[in-house]
Amino acid sequence: MIFTKQQSIEIVGLTAVVVSLIFVGMQLYFDRQVAIVDQYHKNSEASMSNLRSYMESDSYMNMIAMRWEDGNRPGWWNEEF
């Protein structure tokens, strides 16, 4: 089947549009993945910062020590530890 010059140009244009739409879709997908990873990282940093501030607080550590002396252990604690 032989295409005319106009049909060939239209096919090339259509192919270019399809390829560009696929590229934009992939770019949006990867940008979304990066945003999700960044959000996870920020949440992890915030949790670590909170834990660090607890560990540096004398009143919190005294409260934990008093709970420990009263026999109040964490849920994961067993006698093997």
C-alpha positions as CSV (number, residue, x, y, z in Angstrom):
1,M,0.0,0.0,0.0
2,I,1.5,3.3,-1.0
3,F,0.7,6.4,0.9
4,T,0.5,9.9,-0.5
5,K,2.8,12.6,0.9
6,Q,-0.1,14.1,2.9
7,Q,-1.0,10.7,4.4
8,S,2.6,10.0,5.3
9,I,2.9,13.4,7.1
10,E,-0.3,12.7,9.0
11,I,0.9,9.2,10.1
12,V,4.2,10.7,11.3
13,G,2.3,13.5,13.2
14,L,-0.1,11.0,14.8
15,T,2.8,8.8,15.8
16,A,4.6,11.8,17.3
17,V,1.4,12.7,19.3
18,V,1.0,9.2,20.6
19,V,4.7,8.9,21.7
20,S,4.5,12.3,23.4
21,L,1.4,11.3,25.3
22,I,3.1,8.1,26.5
23,F,6.1,10.1,27.5
24,V,4.0,12.6,29.5
25,G,2.1,9.8,31.2
26,M,5.4,8.1,32.2
27,Q,6.8,11.4,33.5
28,L,3.7,12.0,35.6
29,Y,3.9,8.5,37.0
30,F,7.5,8.9,38.0
31,D,6.9,12.4,39.5
32,R,4.2,10.9,41.6
33,Q,6.4,8.1,42.8
34,V,9.1,10.6,43.7
35,A,6.5,12.7,45.7
36,I,5.4,9.6,47.6
37,V,9.0,8.6,48.5
38,D,9.7,12.2,49.5
39,Q,6.6,12.2,51.8
40,Y,7.6,8.9,53.3
41,H,11.1,10.3,54.0
42,K,9.7,13.5,55.6
43,N,7.4,11.4,57.8
44,S,10.3,9.2,58.9
45,E,12.5,12.2,59.7
46,A,9.7,13.7,61.8
47,S,9.3,10.5,63.7
48,M,13.0,10.3,64.4
49,S,13.1,13.9,65.5
50,N,10.2,13.3,67.9
51,L,11.9,10.2,69.3
52,R,15.2,12.1,69.6
53,S,13.6,14.9,71.5
54,Y,12.0,12.3,73.9
55,M,15.3,10.7,74.4
56,E,17.0,14.0,75.2
57,S,14.2,15.0,77.7
58,D,15.2,14.3,81.4
59,S,11.5,14.3,82.5
60,Y,10.5,11.7,79.9
61,M,13.4,9.4,80.8
62,N,12.6,9.7,84.5
63,M,9.0,8.9,83.7
64,I,10.0,5.8,81.8
65,A,12.4,4.7,84.6
66,M,9.6,5.1,87.1
67,R,7.3,3.0,85.0
68,W,10.0,0.4,84.6
69,E,10.6,0.2,88.4
70,D,6.8,-0.2,88.9
71,G,6.9,-3.3,86.6
72,N,5.1,-1.6,83.6
73,R,6.9,-3.2,80.7
74,P,6.4,-2.6,76.9
75,G,4.1,-5.0,75.1
76,W,7.0,-6.6,73.2
77,W,8.9,-7.4,76.5
78,N,9.1,-10.9,77.7
79,E,11.3,-12.6,80.3
80,E,14.0,-13.7,77.8
81,F,15.1,-10.1,77.5
